[in-house]
Amino acid sequence: VTCSYLEIYNEELRDLLDDGTAKMNDKQGKLEIMEGKNGTFCRNLTEREVKSAEDVLNLMQKAQQQRIVGETKMNKSSSRSHCLFTIQVHGKITLLNGDGDMEFFGKLHMVDLAGSECAKSAGNEKGAPNEVARERERMNINRSLLTLGRVISILKERSENKNTNARIPYRDSKLTRILQESLGGRCKTVIVATLSPSITAIEESISTLNYAQSANGIMNKPVSSSLISFGVGENGFSNERPKEGSSVESWQEMEMRLQYMQAQVEEAQAAL
């Protein structure tokens, strides 16, 4: 079991579990979002092995100290970035009859989105030393959330068989690209909408509810990632992942074949 913590600040990637000071991208070990065999991932992102829930919480607390926060009119400790905490699980189980292995992979993304901001309600006083930096942060936060909103809207239309040929702008933002599998992909997704009871935040609350309502219409197609492999070695089975051409089948396909065979047996029994 491994954990990683990624921060997206002003459309730049930061590694919050880096042993250094979580510096911005440099030429060596540059963080990049890439397409892999199992979906999108961030190359060169630090992964820490964990043994217990306490290890996970300690990592999260350590990383939170590296996260960029700032003061605005609405919040003294406002997050100025989006963060993505990921837990990955990789396991292998030997089959009971000893002639093969079953491997399984799992991934859990926990995403903390920075809230959208209005310059009038959340902006700093004119002439403040950090006014320019806060305005740039606000523009990048709102731009990435706008792209996320467009992705959600198009996916909702597709699930309703409307505008099926429209391009989904995953690549217009690093946030939507890294979450591509969670938005209309092969993952199960849950969105938690947090609202403020204050009348001064009514616009932000309505915007958040609109996000949640639109996202509720997205149809994902979850797929498990278990593999079962058969091979013969010196000890009766192979401990290595079979190469191309070996008898490797996805766990879902085997379940479907089993159900099909069971249905045929029932039909044969009924005929007899």
C-alpha positions in Angstrom: 0.0 0.0 0.0 1.5 3.3 -1.1 0.4 7.0 -0.7 1.1 10.1 -2.7 0.1 13.8 -2.4 -0.1 16.1 -5.3 -0.8 19.9 -5.3 -1.9 21.9 -8.3 -1.0 25.5 -7.7 -1.4 28.1 -10.5 -1.5 25.1 -12.9 1.9 24.0 -11.6 2.4 20.6 -10.0 4.0 20.2 -6.5 5.0 17.1 -4.7 3.9 17.5 -1.0 5.6 14.3 0.1 9.0 15.3 -1.2 11.8 15.1 1.3 12.9 18.6 0.3 10.7 21.6 0.6 8.2 20.6 -2.0 9.8 22.9 -4.6 8.3 23.7 -8.0 9.2 21.6 -11.0 12.8 21.6 -11.9 14.7 20.0 -14.8 15.5 16.9 -12.8 12.6 14.8 -11.6 10.0 17.1 -13.3 6.4 16.2 -12.5 4.4 15.5 -15.6 0.8 14.1 -16.1 1.0 11.2 -18.6 -1.1 8.5 -20.0 -0.3 5.0 -18.8 -1.6 1.5 -19.2 -3.9 1.9 -16.2 -5.0 5.5 -17.0 -3.5 8.9 -16.2 -0.8 9.3 -13.6 1.8 11.8 -12.5 5.4 10.8 -13.4 8.1 11.3 -10.7 5.6 11.8 -7.9 6.8 10.5 -4.6 5.1 7.4 -3.3 5.4 6.3 0.4 4.7 2.8 1.6 2.3 2.7 4.6 1.5 -0.1 7.0 -1.4 1.3 9.0 -4.0 4.0 9.2 -1.8 5.9 11.5 1.0 6.0 8.9 -1.5 7.5 6.4 -2.7 10.2 8.8 0.9 11.1 9.7 1.7 11.6 6.0 -1.4 13.7 5.5 -0.5 16.0 8.4 3.0 16.4 7.3 1.9 17.2 3.7 -0.6 19.8 4.9 2.2 21.9 6.3 3.6 22.2 2.8 0.4 23.2 1.2 0.0 26.8 0.1 -2.6 28.9 2.0 -3.3 32.6 2.1 -5.6 35.1 3.7 -8.6 36.7 1.9 -11.6 38.7 3.0 -13.7 35.6 3.4 -11.1 33.2 5.0 -7.9 33.7 7.0 -6.6 30.3 5.9 -7.9 29.9 2.4 -6.4 27.1 0.3 -4.9 28.5 -2.8 -4.6 25.2 -4.7 -6.3 21.9 -5.5 -4.9 18.8 -3.8 -5.0 15.1 -4.7 -4.2 12.5 -2.1 -3.9 9.0 -3.6 -3.8 5.6 -1.9 -2.8 2.6 -4.1 -3.1 -1.0 -3.2 -1.4 -3.9 -5.1 -1.8 -7.5 -3.9 -1.3 -11.0 -5.0 -3.1 -14.2 -3.8 -2.1 -17.7 -4.7 -5.1 -19.9 -5.8 -6.2 -22.7 -3.5 -5.1 -25.5 -5.9 -1.7 -23.9 -6.3 -1.7 -23.6 -10.1 -1.9 -19.8 -10.5 -2.1 -16.4 -8.9 -4.7 -13.7 -8.7 -3.4 -10.1 -8.7 -5.5 -7.1 -7.8 -5.0 -3.4 -8.0 -6.9 -0.6 -6.3 -6.6 3.2 -6.3 -8.4 5.8 -4.2 -8.3 9.5 -5.0 -9.3 12.0 -2.3 -9.5 15.5 -3.9 -9.7 18.8 -2.1 -10.9 21.5 -4.5 -10.2 25.1 -3.8 -13.5 27.1 -3.8 -14.4 29.5 -6.6 -13.9 33.1 -5.6 -15.4 36.4 -6.5 -13.0 39.3 -6.7 -15.4 41.7 -4.9 -16.2 39.4 -2.0 -12.9 37.6 -1.5 -10.4 40.0 -3.0 -7.7 41.7 -0.9 -7.6 45.4 -0.2 -6.2 47.6 -3.0 -2.5 48.2 -2.5 -1.9 45.1 -0.4 1.5 43.6 -0.9 0.1 40.2 -2.0 -2.7 41.6 -4.2 -1.2 40.6 -7.5 -0.3 37.1 -6.3 -3.9 36.6 -4.9 -5.4 37.8 -8.1 -3.4 35.3 -10.1 -4.3 32.5 -7.8 -8.0 33.4 -8.0 -7.8 33.5 -11.9 -6.2 30.0 -12.0 -8.6 28.5 -9.5 -11.7 29.8 -11.3 -10.3 28.8 -14.7 -9.7 25.2 -13.6 -13.1 25.0 -11.9 -14.7 26.4 -15.1 -13.0 23.7 -17.1 -14.3 21.1 -14.6 -17.8 22.5 -15.0 -17.6 22.2 -18.8 -16.4 18.6 -18.5 -19.2 17.7 -16.1 -21.8 19.4 -18.3 -20.7 17.6 -21.5 -20.6 14.2 -19.7 -24.1 14.8 -18.4 -25.4 15.6 -21.9 -23.7 12.4 -23.2 -25.4 10.3 -20.5 -28.7 11.8 -21.7 -27.8 11.0 -25.4 -27.4 14.6 -26.2 -24.5 16.2 -28.0 -22.7 12.9 -28.2 -20.1 14.2 -30.6 -18.9 17.0 -28.4 -15.2 17.1 -27.4 -14.6 16.6 -23.7 -12.0 19.2 -22.6 -10.0 17.0 -20.2 -6.6 18.4 -21.4 -7.6 22.1 -20.9 -6.7 21.8 -17.2 -4.3 19.7 -15.2 -7.1 19.1 -12.7 -9.5 17.5 -15.2 -6.7 15.6 -16.9 -5.5 13.8 -13.7 -9.2 13.1 -12.8 -10.1 11.8 -16.2 -10.8 8.3 -15.0 -13.0 9.6 -12.2 -15.1 11.8 -14.6 -17.0 9.5 -16.9 -14.3 6.8 -16.7 -13.9 3.4 -15.0 -14.0 4.6 -11.4 -16.7 5.1 -8.8 -16.9 8.7 -7.8 -18.4 10.5 -4.8 -18.7 14.3 -4.5 -19.1 15.9 -1.1 -20.5 19.5 -1.4 -19.7 21.8 1.5 -21.9 24.9 1.9 -21.8 28.0 4.1 -24.8 29.1 6.2 -23.8 32.7 5.8 -26.0 34.9 3.6 -22.8 36.6 2.3 -21.8 33.3 0.6 -25.1 32.6 -1.1 -23.5 32.9 -4.6 -20.8 30.4 -3.8 -23.3 28.0 -2.2 -25.6 28.1 -5.3 -22.6 27.5 -7.6 -21.5 24.5 -5.5 -25.0 23.0 -5.5 -25.2 23.4 -9.3 -21.9 21.5 -9.6 -23.2 18.7 -7.5 -26.5 18.5 -9.4 -24.7 18.4 -12.7 -22.2 15.8 -11.5 -25.0 13.6 -10.3 -26.0 12.9 -13.9 -22.6 11.5 -15.0 -22.6 7.8 -15.8 -19.3 6.1 -14.9 -18.6 2.5 -15.9 -16.6 1.0 -13.0 -14.2 -1.8 -13.9 -12.4 -4.0 -11.4 -8.7 -4.5 -12.0 -8.1 -8.1 -10.9 -6.1 -10.6 -13.1 -5.8 -14.3 -12.7 -2.8 -16.0 -14.3 -1.8 -19.6 -14.9 1.7 -20.9 -15.5 3.9 -23.8 -14.6 7.4 -23.4 -13.1 9.7 -25.4 -10.9 7.4 -25.2 -8.0 4.2 -26.0 -10.0 3.2 -22.4 -10.9 4.8 -19.2 -12.0 5.4 -16.3 -9.6 6.1 -13.9 -12.4 3.5 -12.0 -14.4 2.8 -13.9 -17.6 4.1 -12.4 -20.8 2.1 -11.7 -23.9 0.6 -15.0 -25.2 0.2 -16.6 -21.8 -3.2 -17.6 -20.5 -4.2 -14.3 -18.8 -7.8 -13.3 -18.5 -9.4 -10.4 -16.7 -11.4 -11.4 -13.7 -14.6 -9.9 -15.1 -14.4 -11.9 -18.3 -13.9 -15.1 -16.3 -17.0 -14.3 -14.2 -19.0 -13.7 -17.4 -17.9 -17.0 -18.9 -18.8 -18.8 -15.6 -22.3 -17.2 -15.7 -22.7 -18.2 -19.3 -21.7 -21.8 -18.6 -24.0 -21.9 -15.6 -26.9 -20.7 -17.8 -26.1 -23.5 -20.3 -26.1 -26.1 -17.5 -29.5 -24.9 -16.3 -30.9 -25.1 -19.8 -29.5 -28.6 -20.3 -31.0 -29.7 -17.0 -34.3 -28.2 -17.9 -34.3 -30.0 -21.2 -33.5 -33.3 -19.5 
